[in-house]
Amino acid sequence: MMKTAAANLKQRLATRFFNSRLGALIGDRQGIGSVEFAIIIPLLLMGYLGAFEISVGVGVSRKVAHASSTVADLLTQKKEVSISTLDGMKEVVRAAMAPYSVDNYSLKITGIKVSAAGKGTVVWSRDEAGKAPYKAGTTADIPSELSLVDTFVVRSELLVRHNLMLMSPTLSKSTHEIPISKTYYYQQRLGEQITCKDCPA
């Protein structure tokens, strides 16, 4: 009987001690600011990095659009171009993209003779590697607003592979590389066709 009473007393004392310690722990507010800071700071950093990357990406996208349209705009002011003229458009792209670098990009310039509504025929083409991405004489789709028959348009396709700046160390190459592309069609301003004297037929 005495052993049972002693055991019950010990259990009550243990329960009281545990409850008092647990209550003290729950009621203790010391260090709560540090805990909240440790929880919130990663979210704040992610928000900051995300906002920075988005703002840079928007800036690059605008530069890509400007560079692509500038290439087509310059070429449509001519009656005749050459391979050296088309290859010189790479420097135009670099100048228009400044201060962003364009080491990893694709540029396709195509002269198209409009033959029907929404359709055209490739007359010449040139890319950043000095090759013809589209064979002369092949059919090319064009926007409906540029479908006036017997006109000539220049299509500029620019694709820049933008690398995320701050997040790239934590991401795989395929994830931190974002392709940004812009395509522009400009109608010739002078004459009826822009010829390329030394482009492959």
Helices and strands as residue ranges (DSSP letters): H 2-27, H 32-75, E 80-81, H 83-87, H 89-97, E 105-116, E 119-127, E 139-141, G 144-146, E 152-163, G 168-170, H 173-176, E 177-187, E 195-196
